């Protein structure tokens, strides 16, 4: 078993097909809207990095790291977040997702990001917490665009914000993220990472 990483557009075709199958298992697309395997899932401006846990050519778990610069409370920070975290249905409960999410956190640190921020469904906060991420109570990520915002606290969502503060700059800014609205604005494709 090994973790492999590729820029999304450079993921080998046979692995990319498996990742798309896992994502389709977890989040079925409306009929006739399944994208071809070579189509990007994420906005290239977010520098998507695909991380895959692979055993004997089989993708057991996958996720993407998206990143961009944000400005929050006057601080300009390199931010990253997790997207499309998924584990093969028949491989769940064996720690594969936990292993991959922990490795993604370390990858963000290695890439010298200041902060990691993402939302997850409330029932998953303990899972992410077990991999080093912390809940930011009261913090809302604002996705979409400034013209068409997509907040994580909108009606019908049951989201919490998870975070990691990696660099000295990120740690200095940590208090400003608590109980705040963070203008992430990842765009129209990745409305909320």
Secondary structure, 3 states (H helix, E strand, C coil): CEEEEEEHHHCCHHHHHHHHHHHHHHCCCCCCCCCCCCCCCCCHHHCCEEEEEEECCEEEEEEEEEEEEEEECCEEEEEEEEEEEEECHHHCCCCHHHHHHHHHHHHHHHCCCCEEEEEEEHHHHHHHHCCCCEECCCCEEEEECCCCEEECCCCCCCEEEEEEECCHHHHHHHHHHCCCEEECCCCCCCCCC
